[in-house]
Amino acid sequence: MVDVWTRSSYREQGVATKLMAMLIEAVPGQHIYFQTDTAVGFYEKLGFAKQPEGMSFIAGEYLDNPTCG
């Protein structure tokens, strides 16, 4: 998962924590992996552990896939 944000005016109110709890509850037994460089502490508080760095590549234009709907 990449680019999960809480609007600044709603931060520190538990919105992101609730969102993450809902996600975790919805996918029991699944591996959840986030790429973040600014919210490491937040995810650690939720029980996530640091993983090795990943690599990224965008093929063509980002999110431009005419075969997907």
Backbone atoms as SQL, in Angstrom:
CREATE TABLE atoms (id INTEGER PRIMARY KEY, chain TEXT, resi INTEGER, resn TEXT, atom TEXT, x REAL, y REAL, z REAL);
INSERT INTO atoms VALUES
  (1, 'A', 1, 'MET', 'N', 0.846, -1.159, 0.000),
  (2, 'A', 1, 'MET', 'CA', 0.000, 0.000, 0.000),
  (3, 'A', 1, 'MET', 'C', 0.899, 1.231, 0.000),
  (4, 'A', 2, 'VAL', 'N', 0.507, 2.222, -0.769),
  (5, 'A', 2, 'VAL', 'CA', 1.296, 3.444, -0.873),
  (6, 'A', 2, 'VAL', 'C', 0.346, 4.635, -0.832),
  (7, 'A', 3, 'ASP', 'N', 0.789, 5.724, -0.270),
  (8, 'A', 3, 'ASP', 'CA', 0.042, 6.986, -0.283),
  (9, 'A', 3, 'ASP', 'C', -1.298, 6.934, 0.451),
  (10, 'A', 4, 'VAL', 'N', -1.252, 6.569, 1.701),
  (11, 'A', 4, 'VAL', 'CA', -2.436, 6.647, 2.562),
  (12, 'A', 4, 'VAL', 'C', -2.251, 7.878, 3.423),
  (13, 'A', 5, 'TRP', 'N', -3.179, 8.805, 3.331),
  (14, 'A', 5, 'TRP', 'CA', -3.041, 10.083, 4.019),
  (15, 'A', 5, 'TRP', 'C', -4.303, 10.409, 4.813),
  (16, 'A', 6, 'THR', 'N', -4.129, 11.139, 5.887),
  (17, 'A', 6, 'THR', 'CA', -5.246, 11.726, 6.628),
  (18, 'A', 6, 'THR', 'C', -5.160, 13.232, 6.416),
  (19, 'A', 7, 'ARG', 'N', -6.263, 13.841, 6.075),
  (20, 'A', 7, 'ARG', 'CA', -6.286, 15.291, 5.896),
  (21, 'A', 7, 'ARG', 'C', -5.744, 15.974, 7.156),
  (22, 'A', 8, 'SER', 'N', -4.911, 16.969, 6.973),
  (23, 'A', 8, 'SER', 'CA', -4.226, 17.616, 8.101),
  (24, 'A', 8, 'SER', 'C', -5.167, 18.022, 9.221),
  (25, 'A', 9, 'SER', 'N', -6.333, 18.551, 8.886),
  (26, 'A', 9, 'SER', 'CA', -7.265, 19.010, 9.921),
  (27, 'A', 9, 'SER', 'C', -7.878, 17.861, 10.724),
  (28, 'A', 10, 'TYR', 'N', -7.713, 16.619, 10.262),
  (29, 'A', 10, 'TYR', 'CA', -8.254, 15.455, 10.970),
  (30, 'A', 10, 'TYR', 'C', -7.188, 14.616, 11.657),
  (31, 'A', 11, 'ARG', 'N', -5.940, 15.037, 11.568),
  (32, 'A', 11, 'ARG', 'CA', -4.863, 14.273, 12.191),
  (33, 'A', 11, 'ARG', 'C', -4.951, 14.331, 13.706),
  (34, 'A', 12, 'GLU', 'N', -4.376, 13.315, 14.317),
  (35, 'A', 12, 'GLU', 'CA', -4.331, 13.188, 15.780),
  (36, 'A', 12, 'GLU', 'C', -5.724, 12.995, 16.387),
  (37, 'A', 13, 'GLN', 'N', -6.665, 12.485, 15.591),
  (38, 'A', 13, 'GLN', 'CA', -8.024, 12.220, 16.087),
  (39, 'A', 13, 'GLN', 'C', -8.382, 10.736, 15.978),
  (40, 'A', 14, 'GLY', 'N', -7.421, 9.909, 15.595),
  (41, 'A', 14, 'GLY', 'CA', -7.655, 8.474, 15.514),
  (42, 'A', 14, 'GLY', 'C', -8.198, 7.980, 14.183),
  (43, 'A', 15, 'VAL', 'N', -8.308, 8.860, 13.194),
  (44, 'A', 15, 'VAL', 'CA', -8.869, 8.469, 11.896),
  (45, 'A', 15, 'VAL', 'C', -7.988, 7.415, 11.228),
  (46, 'A', 16, 'ALA', 'N', -6.690, 7.666, 11.113),
  (47, 'A', 16, 'ALA', 'CA', -5.790, 6.718, 10.455),
  (48, 'A', 16, 'ALA', 'C', -5.692, 5.419, 11.238),
  (49, 'A', 17, 'THR', 'N', -5.687, 5.506, 12.554),
  (50, 'A', 17, 'THR', 'CA', -5.631, 4.305, 13.386),
  (51, 'A', 17, 'THR', 'C', -6.869, 3.447, 13.152),
  (52, 'A', 18, 'LYS', 'N', -8.027, 4.059, 13.085),
  (53, 'A', 18, 'LYS', 'CA', -9.274, 3.334, 12.819),
  (54, 'A', 18, 'LYS', 'C', -9.258, 2.738, 11.417),
  (55, 'A', 19, 'LEU', 'N', -8.801, 3.492, 10.445),
  (56, 'A', 19, 'LEU', 'CA', -8.707, 2.999, 9.077),
  (57, 'A', 19, 'LEU', 'C', -7.822, 1.756, 9.019),
  (58, 'A', 20, 'MET', 'N', -6.672, 1.808, 9.678),
  (59, 'A', 20, 'MET', 'CA', -5.760, 0.671, 9.679),
  (60, 'A', 20, 'MET', 'C', -6.376, -0.525, 10.401),
  (61, 'A', 21, 'ALA', 'N', -7.067, -0.293, 11.510),
  (62, 'A', 21, 'ALA', 'CA', -7.724, -1.380, 12.229),
  (63, 'A', 21, 'ALA', 'C', -8.770, -2.059, 11.348),
  (64, 'A', 22, 'MET', 'N', -9.509, -1.263, 10.576),
  (65, 'A', 22, 'MET', 'CA', -10.517, -1.815, 9.665),
  (66, 'A', 22, 'MET', 'C', -9.856, -2.652, 8.572),
  (67, 'A', 23, 'LEU', 'N', -8.736, -2.167, 8.031),
  (68, 'A', 23, 'LEU', 'CA', -8.015, -2.908, 7.006),
  (69, 'A', 23, 'LEU', 'C', -7.512, -4.233, 7.558),
  (70, 'A', 24, 'ILE', 'N', -6.862, -4.195, 8.701),
  (71, 'A', 24, 'ILE', 'CA', -6.306, -5.404, 9.312),
  (72, 'A', 24, 'ILE', 'C', -7.405, -6.422, 9.594),
  (73, 'A', 25, 'GLU', 'N', -8.533, -5.959, 10.088),
  (74, 'A', 25, 'GLU', 'CA', -9.663, -6.849, 10.383),
  (75, 'A', 25, 'GLU', 'C', -10.247, -7.467, 9.105),
  (76, 'A', 26, 'ALA', 'N', -10.199, -6.733, 8.007),
  (77, 'A', 26, 'ALA', 'CA', -10.807, -7.187, 6.756),
  (78, 'A', 26, 'ALA', 'C', -9.977, -8.233, 6.010),
  (79, 'A', 27, 'VAL', 'N', -8.697, -8.376, 6.360),
  (80, 'A', 27, 'VAL', 'CA', -7.834, -9.289, 5.600),
  (81, 'A', 27, 'VAL', 'C', -7.068, -10.250, 6.523),
  (82, 'A', 28, 'PRO', 'N', -7.769, -11.021, 7.341),
  (83, 'A', 28, 'PRO', 'CA', -7.061, -11.909, 8.267),
  (84, 'A', 28, 'PRO', 'C', -6.164, -12.894, 7.520),
  (85, 'A', 29, 'GLY', 'N', -4.988, -13.094, 8.068),
  (86, 'A', 29, 'GLY', 'CA', -4.046, -14.037, 7.490),
  (87, 'A', 29, 'GLY', 'C', -3.248, -13.511, 6.309),
  (88, 'A', 30, 'GLN', 'N', -3.481, -12.269, 5.921),
  (89, 'A', 30, 'GLN', 'CA', -2.790, -11.706, 4.760),
  (90, 'A', 30, 'GLN', 'C', -1.589, -10.864, 5.185),
  (91, 'A', 31, 'HIS', 'N', -0.630, -10.747, 4.299),
  (92, 'A', 31, 'HIS', 'CA', 0.562, -9.933, 4.531),
  (93, 'A', 31, 'HIS', 'C', 0.245, -8.506, 4.099),
  (94, 'A', 32, 'ILE', 'N', 0.419, -7.560, 4.984),
  (95, 'A', 32, 'ILE', 'CA', 0.188, -6.148, 4.677),
  (96, 'A', 32, 'ILE', 'C', 1.544, -5.464, 4.665),
  (97, 'A', 33, 'TYR', 'N', 1.848, -4.786, 3.579),
  (98, 'A', 33, 'TYR', 'CA', 3.149, -4.137, 3.428),
  (99, 'A', 33, 'TYR', 'C', 2.936, -2.695, 3.004),
  (100, 'A', 34, 'PHE', 'N', 3.582, -1.774, 3.693),
  (101, 'A', 34, 'PHE', 'CA', 3.491, -0.356, 3.369),
  (102, 'A', 34, 'PHE', 'C', 4.861, 0.169, 3.007),
  (103, 'A', 35, 'GLN', 'N', 4.882, 1.083, 2.070),
  (104, 'A', 35, 'GLN', 'CA', 6.099, 1.828, 1.785),
  (105, 'A', 35, 'GLN', 'C', 5.893, 3.215, 2.377),
  (106, 'A', 36, 'THR', 'N', 6.765, 3.596, 3.284),
  (107, 'A', 36, 'THR', 'CA', 6.671, 4.920, 3.885),
  (108, 'A', 36, 'THR', 'C', 8.050, 5.378, 4.302),
  (109, 'A', 37, 'ASP', 'N', 8.255, 6.666, 4.217),
  (110, 'A', 37, 'ASP', 'CA', 9.490, 7.216, 4.757),
  (111, 'A', 37, 'ASP', 'C', 9.182, 8.287, 5.795),
  (112, 'A', 38, 'THR', 'N', 7.913, 8.618, 5.956),
  (113, 'A', 38, 'THR', 'CA', 7.544, 9.683, 6.886),
  (114, 'A', 38, 'THR', 'C', 6.657, 9.214, 8.037),
  (115, 'A', 39, 'ALA', 'N', 6.126, 7.992, 7.971),
  (116, 'A', 39, 'ALA', 'CA', 5.191, 7.544, 9.003),
  (117, 'A', 39, 'ALA', 'C', 5.637, 6.241, 9.665),
  (118, 'A', 40, 'VAL', 'N', 6.929, 5.994, 9.695),
  (119, 'A', 40, 'VAL', 'CA', 7.450, 4.760, 10.276),
  (120, 'A', 40, 'VAL', 'C', 6.980, 4.594, 11.717),
  (121, 'A', 41, 'GLY', 'N', 7.089, 5.632, 12.510),
  (122, 'A', 41, 'GLY', 'CA', 6.687, 5.558, 13.915),
  (123, 'A', 41, 'GLY', 'C', 5.220, 5.223, 14.088),
  (124, 'A', 42, 'PHE', 'N', 4.367, 5.785, 13.243),
  (125, 'A', 42, 'PHE', 'CA', 2.932, 5.501, 13.307),
  (126, 'A', 42, 'PHE', 'C', 2.673, 4.016, 13.101),
  (127, 'A', 43, 'TYR', 'N', 3.263, 3.441, 12.045),
  (128, 'A', 43, 'TYR', 'CA', 3.025, 2.033, 11.751),
  (129, 'A', 43, 'TYR', 'C', 3.658, 1.126, 12.796),
  (130, 'A', 44, 'GLU', 'N', 4.805, 1.515, 13.344),
  (131, 'A', 44, 'GLU', 'CA', 5.414, 0.726, 14.418),
  (132, 'A', 44, 'GLU', 'C', 4.488, 0.665, 15.629),
  (133, 'A', 45, 'LYS', 'N', 3.819, 1.756, 15.947),
  (134, 'A', 45, 'LYS', 'CA', 2.866, 1.763, 17.075),
  (135, 'A', 45, 'LYS', 'C', 1.719, 0.789, 16.853),
  (136, 'A', 46, 'LEU', 'N', 1.411, 0.495, 15.590),
  (137, 'A', 46, 'LEU', 'CA', 0.334, -0.437, 15.267),
  (138, 'A', 46, 'LEU', 'C', 0.817, -1.883, 15.171),
  (139, 'A', 47, 'GLY', 'N', 2.123, -2.088, 15.372),
  (140, 'A', 47, 'GLY', 'CA', 2.666, -3.439, 15.362),
  (141, 'A', 47, 'GLY', 'C', 3.413, -3.823, 14.104),
  (142, 'A', 48, 'PHE', 'N', 3.521, -2.916, 13.147),
  (143, 'A', 48, 'PHE', 'CA', 4.263, -3.208, 11.929),
  (144, 'A', 48, 'PHE', 'C', 5.757, -3.191, 12.223),
  (145, 'A', 49, 'ALA', 'N', 6.507, -4.030, 11.506),
  (146, 'A', 49, 'ALA', 'CA', 7.957, -4.102, 11.662),
  (147, 'A', 49, 'ALA', 'C', 8.626, -3.612, 10.382),
  (148, 'A', 50, 'LYS', 'N', 9.756, -2.965, 10.541),
  (149, 'A', 50, 'LYS', 'CA', 10.502, -2.487, 9.372),
  (150, 'A', 50, 'LYS', 'C', 10.920, -3.671, 8.511),
  (151, 'A', 51, 'GLN', 'N', 10.870, -3.482, 7.207),
  (152, 'A', 51, 'GLN', 'CA', 11.267, -4.490, 6.233),
  (153, 'A', 51, 'GLN', 'C', 12.350, -3.884, 5.346),
  (154, 'A', 52, 'PRO', 'N', 13.044, -4.732, 4.608),
  (155, 'A', 52, 'PRO', 'CA', 14.065, -4.210, 3.690),
  (156, 'A', 52, 'PRO', 'C', 13.456, -3.241, 2.674),
  (157, 'A', 53, 'GLU', 'N', 14.312, -2.397, 2.146),
  (158, 'A', 53, 'GLU', 'CA', 13.861, -1.449, 1.137),
  (159, 'A', 53, 'GLU', 'C', 13.300, -2.170, -0.072),
  (160, 'A', 54, 'GLY', 'N', 12.340, -1.529, -0.703),
  (161, 'A', 54, 'GLY', 'CA', 11.769, -2.070, -1.930),
  (162, 'A', 54, 'GLY', 'C', 12.252, -1.265, -3.126),
  (163, 'A', 55, 'MET', 'N', 11.840, -1.688, -4.271),
  (164, 'A', 55, 'MET', 'CA', 12.168, -1.004, -5.513),
  (165, 'A', 55, 'MET', 'C', 10.859, -0.695, -6.215),
  (166, 'A', 56, 'SER', 'N', 10.844, 0.342, -7.033),
  (167, 'A', 56, 'SER', 'CA', 9.622, 0.786, -7.684),
  (168, 'A', 56, 'SER', 'C', 9.884, 1.141, -9.131),
  (169, 'A', 57, 'PHE', 'N', 8.894, 0.896, -9.975),
  (170, 'A', 57, 'PHE', 'CA', 8.986, 1.254, -11.386),
  (171, 'A', 57, 'PHE', 'C', 7.575, 1.479, -11.899),
  (172, 'A', 58, 'ILE', 'N', 7.353, 2.567, -12.614),
  (173, 'A', 58, 'ILE', 'CA', 6.055, 2.833, -13.222),
  (174, 'A', 58, 'ILE', 'C', 6.195, 2.588, -14.717),
  (175, 'A', 59, 'ALA', 'N', 5.400, 1.668, -15.233),
  (176, 'A', 59, 'ALA', 'CA', 5.429, 1.338, -16.657),
  (177, 'A', 59, 'ALA', 'C', 4.496, 2.282, -17.400),
  (178, 'A', 60, 'GLY', 'N', 5.047, 3.166, -18.208),
  (179, 'A', 60, 'GLY', 'CA', 4.217, 4.130, -18.940),
  (180, 'A', 60, 'GLY', 'C', 3.743, 5.235, -18.023),
  (181, 'A', 61, 'GLU', 'N', 2.515, 5.679, -18.214),
  (182, 'A', 61, 'GLU', 'CA', 1.921, 6.745, -17.411),
  (183, 'A', 61, 'GLU', 'C', 1.278, 6.165, -16.157),
  (184, 'A', 62, 'TYR', 'N', 1.519, 6.792, -15.033),
  (185, 'A', 62, 'TYR', 'CA', 1.007, 6.315, -13.745),
  (186, 'A', 62, 'TYR', 'C', -0.517, 6.196, -13.778),
  (187, 'A', 63, 'LEU', 'N', -1.023, 5.038, -13.409),
  (188, 'A', 63, 'LEU', 'CA', -2.445, 4.710, -13.332),
  (189, 'A', 63, 'LEU', 'C', -3.183, 4.848, -14.666),
  (190, 'A', 64, 'ASP', 'N', -2.479, 4.776, -15.775),
  (191, 'A', 64, 'ASP', 'CA', -3.096, 4.852, -17.089),
  (192, 'A', 64, 'ASP', 'C', -3.107, 3.460, -17.698),
  (193, 'A', 65, 'ASN', 'N', -4.188, 2.724, -17.464),
  (194, 'A', 65, 'ASN', 'CA', -4.311, 1.376, -17.981),
  (195, 'A', 65, 'ASN', 'C', -5.694, 1.218, -18.580),
  (196, 'A', 66, 'PRO', 'N', -5.851, 1.430, -19.887),
  (197, 'A', 66, 'PRO', 'CA', -7.163, 1.391, -20.523),
  (198, 'A', 66, 'PRO', 'C', -7.854, 0.036, -20.443),
  (199, 'A', 67, 'THR', 'N', -7.118, -1.040, -20.129),
  (200, 'A', 67, 'THR', 'CA', -7.736, -2.358, -20.032),
  (201, 'A', 67, 'THR', 'C', -8.391, -2.594, -18.680),
  (202, 'A', 68, 'CYS', 'N', -8.213, -1.674, -17.740),
  (203, 'A', 68, 'CYS', 'CA', -8.791, -1.829, -16.397),
  (204, 'A', 68, 'CYS', 'C', -9.930, -0.850, -16.184),
  (205, 'A', 69, 'GLY', 'N', -11.016, -1.023, -16.871),
  (206, 'A', 69, 'GLY', 'CA', -12.224, -0.286, -16.601),
  (207, 'A', 69, 'GLY', 'C', -12.324, 1.084, -17.048);
